[in-house]
Amino acid sequence: MSSYSKYETRTRKPDPKSAVLIVVDMQNYFYSMSNPILPAINITIDLCRRNSMPIIFTRHRHKSPDDYGMIYEWWNGDIIRDGTVEAELIPELLRRESDSVVEKYTYSAFKDTNLEEKLLEMGIKEVIVTGVMTNLCCETTAREAFVRGFRVFFSTDATATSSAELHDATLKNLAYGFTYLVDCKRLQAAFSIS
């Protein structure tokens, strides 16, 4: 039994007709924590693509001191600088040139981006969140999607962070108050793809 299962009191299947997959910050900077979940990310991308769902990637980067914000202070100046190899998406991702990339400079994929407008234009009502870091950018994006009125699904096996403890803590909090939890097997079952 998973550590978060007692908080998972609500279940629901995503509707591919009104859902989008958001792949958060799968960048070279995070490669050591991203690499173990890369197979689950690519399976999730493939499942969503086979169900004609749009896929949006996010890319965290800083262009100038004007966008450093509290992240610069919090992480002692260790930031992802735009134009570096670390800022680029991992090449092994099943990403197509036609997939959208939302560039962001803070934990939320909604802050100062056109993500919400893009989702509303597309008629999206549900988001599936995957990527890194579970407890920072993924969690913040999931919570913001929820408060903006989107139904949120959060992947347990296609998200990762620096420790199992932080990963599990986020899954408990999100299952309790914000998101439906999914994994590759649940998505496959929900989409009826074998």
ABEGO torsion letter per residue (X at the ends): XBAAAAABABBBBBBAAABBBBBBGBBAAAAAAAAAAAAAAAAAAAAAAAAGBBBBBBBBBBABAAAAEAAAAAAGGBBBBBGBAAABBBAABBBBAABBBBBBABABAABGBAAAAAAAAAGBABBBBBEOBAABAAAAAAAAAAAAGBBBBBBAAABBBABAAAAAAAAAAAAAAABBBBBAAAAAAAAGBX
